[in-house]
Amino acid sequence: PTDVAKTIISEELRAAGKGSVQEVFTSLSSAPIASASIGQVYKGVLPDGTEVAVKVQRPDVVLDIALDLYFCRIIAPVYKRVMKLNTD
């Protein structure tokens, strides 16, 4: 994973009391295998051989979403007025 993703994974594992990345995964893909709207997915392998998806949320995504919603709340009434929409 990228340095940012590694840091996020390490912090989450530590916060959950699970140990280090090396203790939890025998391997972890170096590049994401998939991308999601708010994060990336890495392939991990547990010590027992089970393959798992490791989803990593992009940093500050909550702030980005909050800002988007704020702009929608500001723009929506103007759009409604300009387009002469009545949603009542």
N, C-alpha and C positions, 0 to 999 in steps of 0.2 A: 504493500500500500504506500501511498504518498506519505511524506513526513506528517502532514496534518492528519491524515486518516489513522496512521499508526498512533499518534498522540491521543486521538479520540478513543480508539479501541482500548489502549492502555488505561486511560482514565476511567472508562466505563467498567472495565474488568476490575480495576482496583476499587472503585466505589462499590461494586457488588461483592467484593471480598472473594473474587474468583482466582486471583493470582496474576501472574504476568502473561503476556501473549505467548511466550515460549512454553509456559506450563499448561496453558489451555489448548493451544493448537500445535499439532506436530508440523503443520505447514499452513501457510496463508498466501494466497496468490499475490504476486507483486503488483499486478494491474487489476483494475476492476473488471469483472466479467459481465456486469450489467450496470445500467444507470437507471435510477428512478427519479421521479420529479423532485424529490427533496434530498436525494443522497445517491450513494453508489453501493454496489454489492460486490463483495470479494468472496472467493471460494476458500473455505477453511476445512482442515481435517483434524478431527479430535483424536486424542490418544488411542481410542478404541477402533479407529479407522472410519468412523462415521463422517461422511462429507456433509458440510453445513454451509449455508449462506450467511455471510456476515454483512449485515446492512449497516452502513455508516452514514448518519445524517450529516448533511453539509453544515459547517459552522455558521452560526448566525441566521439560519434559515427562518427561524421563528420571527426574527426582526424584519426580514424581507417580506414575509407573508403579512405581518401586521401593517407594514408600510403600504403594501399593495391594497389591502382592505381599506385602509384610511383613504387612499386616493379614490377608490371606487365609491366610497361614501360621499366624497366631495363632488365627484364628476357625475354620479348617477342622477341627482336632481336636475342638473343642467341639461344632461342628455334627454331626460324625460320631458323637460320643457321644450327644448329645441325640436325634438321629434314628435311633439304633441301626443305623447303617450299618456294613457289614463289607466293606471293599474289598480284603482280603487274598487 
